[in-house]
Amino acid sequence: MMVKICGITNRDDALAAAGCGASALGFNFYPGSPRYLTLEAAKQVLESVPDNILKIGVFVNELPDRLSAFARELALDAVQIHGDAPQFPEGLRVWRALRVTPGFDISVLDAIPAEACLLDTPADGFEGGTGRTFDWTLARGARRPVILAGGLDETNVRRAIEAAQPWGVDACSRLESSPGRKDHLKMARFIQAARS
């Protein structure tokens, strides 16, 4: 099970997540997010991330050239792209984020040229990271790797995995003590529950 901790904004949280066994860390480059990182701030955090942890850049409605520039500058392993009708950059691993709303049809993933698709719950003008869940059974039966996100924490991640059978899980806001600051005990418990 691939376990991603998203919205990492500082070195302490990055090291704690890695130490707890996270597979991947997400770094948010969308200025409208409370977890936004500048390129320079991200460099300082990323230099502490062990090589065996995937480093994922999170972008909303970003141009392919900028995605490629960020990926090169920060040695990102993949870019997670949110937004409407994004353009996919060539030569990069892409995780495409999709909003799951009532009536979502998992077959839409078949036409998306991405390594994996992340399914999240939109709310209040945000693409994801809202701490709200969706009907996990909507994600079951996908023919490509699915990363389940949206309102996951230690109390529900096992049920979510059983319902959706995803390739990976992703958590952010429910693992925080305040926006952009992770609660290390919550992270540890989430990762342990996901892996069990």
Summary of the structure (lengths in Angstrom):
residues: 196
radius of gyration: 15.2
end to end distance: 9.5
largest distance: 41.8
contacts: 657
relative contact order: 0.18
helix: 32%
strand: 24%
